[in-house]
Amino acid sequence: MASALFSIVKKIVRKGSLKLTLASGETHMIGDGSGETVAVRVADQQAEDAIGRDPTLKLGEMYMEGRFILEQGDIYEFLSLVKQNTTNEIFDLRMAALLIGRIAWQQIKSRSPINRNRYNVAHHYDLSAKLFDLFLDEDWQYSCAYFVPPGISLDEAQLAKKRHIAAKLLVEPGQRVLEIGSGWGGMGMYLAEANPGLDFTGITLSEEQLKVSRDRAAKRGLSDRMRFELQDYRYLTGRKFDRIVSVGMFEHVGIGNYGKFFGKVFELLDDNGVMVLHSIARPKPSFATNAFIEKYIFPGGYIPSVGEALAPLEKAGLMVKDVEILPMHYAHTLRHWRNRFVARKAEAVALYDEKFFRMWEFYLAGSEMGFRWDELFIMQIQIAKNQFAVPDNRNYIAEREAKLREFEANRAPLEKVTF
């Protein structure tokens, strides 16, 4: 019987060089022979059939289980080869039905009245802190870095990201600042130390992040003006903030909840306040998240297009004051993360196991591929309630970044996170 997997791969790969060994032992050279050869082998017939039926989900699963094996090259090189060749030819009626079903299910879940935010966040962020220490920068920034100027290190690029956001946020000493999705506290500590007297509140749904954030703030003597709370943004009431920042959290809101999110921002933001929203985005709506990412990495997540975010933002009564698109920066960030993670494979396996390591390697490789070849990018949206909340030109960004560099030059070194 003809191999469904071979039929799909043969349709896709026209350029490049792929050596595919099927479960039967039959080997095929696919492509035009250009470039470095990537060689893969499928360990058993069941794995081969599964990938042929549902490659979006099953390729990652079979790689996790060690049944889709890279014999030459790595998983990123395989995914990149496939993606650079992909056309719509591979979508038959069966795959179209799978996609439509997933879109419908994710749309229903995103609009469900059942609050799964806490579970979804815990699924990813309440993993061992030692795992994230394997690949993140010294400040544990788990979001896209800002590689300006090009070629700087990951630590420098993550610092540049905080500086760039802080400049757009127009923070002043003594203001009240809210961070929605406060991570391990790095952004908040940067803002608090750069602005004496700042009153900071960071909210998260991750107990692990909460514990680390509070410990870091205490060690730097900031506990008197920095609060980290285990809090869902939807239930935060009775307070107003001069500034609101959210970095890498909007992807978890879900498309059915954008109206609620921006409605809450309108409620919490002072009339003269400013917000900066930093999020992954895409060029056009996709309606559903990648099946592997949805199941194993970020359940409930959705990457919006710019238009999908702006419509509910404006409907909530907020104004867009600035939109900046950062292409490729996340591809560079993910390359650093993946290289660091793979270099410390033994430690990752000791924490969990080989299957977990391969799951995260596939996630990091697939995500990098998405930013390099699938046109994903970062959007930074500056938001206000009135047109006078920010200057009428963008010169202030560079001016404020220059002042923040002066602060950074005299800032006490970051302590190593302990767990």
N, C-alpha and C positions, 0 to 999 in steps of 0.2 A: 504494500500500500504506500502511496506517495506520502512523503513527510510534509505535514502542514507547516512546520517550522521552516524547513528548507524552502518551501514555496514562498513564504512571506519574506525571508531574508533575501532570496534571489530577486524578488521584485524591488526591494528597497536598495540594496547595495549595488550601485552601478560604478561608482568611483571608489578608489582605494583598494585595499587588499585584505580580504577576510578568509581565513581558513576555518571551515566549520566541520567538526567531526560529530556525526550523529550518534545516537545511542547504539545503532547497529555496527558502528565502527566505520561506516562509509564516510569518506572525506571529500569535501568539495572546496575548490578555490573559487571565491566569488569576488567580483569587482573587475576593474581594469588593470590591476597589478601595480598601480601607483602607490607611492608612500610605503611606510613601514607596515609589515604584515601583523595583523592581530589574529591570534589563533584561539579558538574557543572549542570546548568539548562538552557535550551533554552526557551526563553519567548514565541515565536510564531512560527507558521509553516513556514511562509515566511523566517524568520531568519534561521530556521533549513535547509530548502531547499537550501538557498544561500550558507551556509557553506558546505553543502554536494556537491554542484556543483563546488565550487572554494574555498577550505579551505585556501589557501595561502593568499588570499586577504580578503575574507569575514569573516574569524574568527576574525581578528583584527577590521574590521568595525562593526561587531555585538557586540563585546566587547565595542567598543567606544560608541555605541548607547544604551548600557545597556540591550541588548537583548541576550547576552551570559553571564550568571551570575555565578560567583564563590560563592558557598554556603559553601564550606569548602576548606581551602587552598587559595593561591593567583594565579594570572595569571602566574607568573614565575614557580610556582610549577606544574601547568598544562602543560605549554609548555615544561618544562624539562621532565616530565613524558612521554609525547608524543615523544619527540626527542630521548630519550634513548631507545625507542621501535621501532623507525621508520625503515622500510625496503622498498625496491622498490615495494613490493606487492601492495601498494596503488595506483600505477600509472596505470590507465586504459587508453584507447585510447583518451577519452575525456580530461583527465587531461594532457596527453602528448601533445595534440593539443593546449591547453591553454598555456603550457610552451613554445612550439615552437613559437607560435604567439608572446608571450612577448619577447622572445629572439630576434626575427626578428625586432620587433618594437624598442627595446632599441638599437640594433646595428645600425639601420637606424638613430635614433635620435642622437647617439653619433658621427655620421659622417656628420650630417647636417651642411651646411654652415651658417645657421642661428645661431647667437650667443645668447644663452639663459643663459649664465653664470651668468649675473647680476640677472636675475629673479630667477634662481635656488638658488643662495646664499641668496637672500632676503627672499625667502620662509621660510628659517629656521633661519638664523642669524639675521634678522631684526625684530624678535619677541621682546617683551618687555624685556629690560635688567633685570627687576625684576624677570622674569621667571628663568633666568640663575643663579641669585643670590640665588635662593632657594636650589640649589644642588651642585654648583661648589665650589672649594677650595678658599682660600683667594685671590689668584692671578688670578682667573677666567681662569684656564687652561682647555679648552674643548677638550682634547685629552688624550690618554692613559697615565696614570701615571706609574712610575717605582718603584715597590715595592721591593727595595733592601736597607737594609735587609728586609726579609719578616716580615709582621705584623706591619709595620709602618703605621702612619695615612695617610689619603688622602693628607693633606697639605705637609707632609714630602715626600710622594711619588711623588707629582708633582714637588717639589723642586729637588728631585733626578733626575727626568726626564730632567729638564732644565740643571742640572749640567752634566749629562751624554752626552747630545747632544752637549753642549758647549765644553766639552773636546774633542769630536770627530771632532768638527768643527775647532779646532786649531786656535781660534781667537787670534789675537795680537792687542795691543793698536794701534790706528791710522788707522786701516784697514777700508775698505768700505764693509759693510755687507748689503745684501738684504734678506728680509724674504718674501717669496711668500705665502700669506695667513697669515696675521699677527695677526689675532684674536683680543683680547682686549689688546694687547700690552705687555703682561707679559714676553714672551720670549725675545723680543727686549730690554726691560728695563733691564732684567737680564744681557744680553750681554753688553749693553752700560755701565752699572755701574761697571761691572767686568773688563772692558777694557777702561781705560781713553783715550779720544781722538777718540774713535770709531765713525765712520760716518755711521749711520744706516738709511736704507729705508725700510719701511714696506708697503706692498700693500695688499689691501682687496677690495672686491666688496660689502661689507656690510656697509651701511651708519651708522648703529647703532654702529658697532664695531669701525669704523673710529672716531666717535665722542668721544667714551669712551677712546680710545687709546690716542688721542691727549690731552684730559683732564688729563689723568693719567701722561703722559710724562711732561706736563706743571707743574703739582703739584710737580713733583720730580726734577724740574729744568733741564730737559733734552731736551727741545724743540730746543735748538740751534744745537744739533747734532743728533736729531731723527726726521725723517719725516715720516708721515703716509699719504698714498695717496689712493684715490679711483681709482684703476687702474687694468685693466685686464692684466695679465702677458704677454699675446700674443702681446700686443701693447706697451710694454716697450722697448724703443730703446735709442741708443746714450750713454749708460753708461756701464761701466765694474765694476765688483765687485770682491773683494778678497775672499769673503765668501758668500755663498748662503745657506739658511736654509728653509726648508718647513716641517711643522709639521701638519699632519691631513688635508692637502689640496688636496693631490694627488688623494684621493678617489672621488673627485668631477670633476676631469679632463675629465673622460670618455674614454673608451678604444680606441675610434676612434681618439683621440687627443694626444696619448702618443708620437708619433713622433714629433708633433709640440711642445709639452712641453719640451722634451729633446733637441730639436733643439734650442729653445729659451735659455735654460740653457747654451748650448755650446756658444751661441752668447754673453751672459751676463757675463759668468765666465772668470776671468783673466786666462792667460795661466798657472800661478802657483797657481791658486785658488783651493778651496775645497768646496764641497757642502755636506750637510747631508739631506737626504730625509727620513722622518719618516711617515709611512703609514700603514693602515690596509692591510693585505694580506690574501690569502687563499692558500691551498696546491696545487690546480689545477684550471684551468679556469672554470668559471661557465657560462660565456657568458651573464648573465642577473642578475639584482639586484632583491632581494625579492620584490614581487609586492606591499606589504603594505608599505615598506620603500620607494620605488620608488614613490608611489602616494602621501603619506602624509608627509614624513620626508625629504628625500634627493632626489628630482627629478634630474635626469641626472647623478646620482652617479654610480660608479662601483668599486667593490673591486677586484684588480688584483691578479693573482698569481705572485710569484717572477719571473718566466720565462716571463710572459707577460710584466713585467716592464723592465727586463734586455735587452731583444732583441732590442727594440727601443732606449734604452739608449746607447748601444754599436754602433748601426747604426748611431747615431748622432755624433759619434767621441769621446764620453766620455769613461772614464775608471772606472771600479768598483774597489775600493780600499779596501772595507770592507763591509761585510753583516752580520748583527746580527739579529737573530730571538728572539723575546720576547713573549713566550707563556704564556697565562693565566693572564698577567698583566692587560689586558683590562677587563677581566671578573671581577677581583677584583675592578677595577676602576668603572665599571658599577654597581656593587653591592653597593658601597658607594653612587654613584649618586642616584640610585633608592631608597635606604633606606632614604636618605635625602629628596628626592622629596616627597615620600609617607608620611613622617613625617610632611611635611608642606602642606598637601593636601588642607586644608582650604584656604591658601593663593593662591595656584595655581588656585583653583576654582574661587576665588574672582577676579583674574586677567583675566580669560577667562570663563570657565564653566566646568561642570562635564564631558562633552564629550571630551573636550580638555585634561583634566586631564587623562582620561582613555586612550586617544590616546598616550600620552607621557609615561604613565606607561607601556603600551603595547610595545612601541618602546624600552624603557630601558630594560624591561624584556626580550624581544625577542633578543635584541642585546647581553645581558649577556649570554643568552642561546647559542647563536651562538659561542661565544668564549669558553664556557665551553664544549659544546658537538659537535659543527660543525667544530672544528679544525681551526677556524680563529685565527690569531695572528698578531703581529706587526713586520714589517721589518724596519730596519734602514740601509740604503745604503749610504756608504760614496763614493763620486764621485770626480774625478779629471780629468785633461787633460793630466797629465804626471805622470810617476811613482815615481818621486822624491818629489811630493807635500806633502806626508805624511811620517812619519817614517816607517822603515821596520819591526817594531814589535809593539805589542799592549800595551806595558808597559806604554806608554805615557798617555793612557786614565786614569789609576788609579793615575798617578802622577799629572795630570792636575786636576782631581777631588779633590785631596787633597788640592791643592792650592785654588780651588774654594770654598772649605769649609771654608778656612781662610777668604776669601772675604765675604761669607755669614754671618760669625760670627760678622762682623763689619758693615754690611749693615743696613741702616735705615729701620725700620719696614714698611711694605706695608700699605698704607692708604686704608681704606674701600672705595670701589667704590660707587660713588653717582650718582643718576639719577633723 
